[in-house]
Amino acid sequence: MPRIQVTELNGEVQWIDADEGITLMEALKNAGCDEIEAICGGACSCSTCHVYVLAGGFAALGGRNEGEQLLVEESAHYQDNSRLSCQVVLTASMDHLHVAVAPMEG
């Protein structure tokens, strides 16, 4: 069971326990992270589940698919470590992953 560190927009940090095999988006929503809207429900057609992967964890997640790449690059808040949390399927090797919620488009 991966344990994920989440930094919210207000700077508050929390740890969440997540099940393997679900997406990071699902884990964040299940933990009550209201800053992850996930309007498309994980269909990779919006960027309302945008997060930044911190502390060197980006490489461990594998690369972005083409659809995810296009969506995060179009975001006003794009960074090199941007990911859509709906596209990250959690595994045991992601224990202690640290992510920060990206600001919403506005």
Secondary structure as UniProt FT lines:
FT   STRAND          3..7
FT   TURN            9..10
FT   STRAND          13..17
FT   TURN            20..21
FT   HELIX           24..30
FT   TURN            31..32
FT   TURN            34..35
FT   TURN            39..40
FT   TURN            48..49
FT   STRAND          50..54
FT   TURN            55..56
FT   HELIX           59..61
FT   HELIX           66..74
FT   TURN            76..77
FT   TURN            80..81
FT   STRAND          82..84
FT   HELIX           85..87
FT   HELIX           92..94
FT   TURN            95..96
FT   STRAND          97..101
//
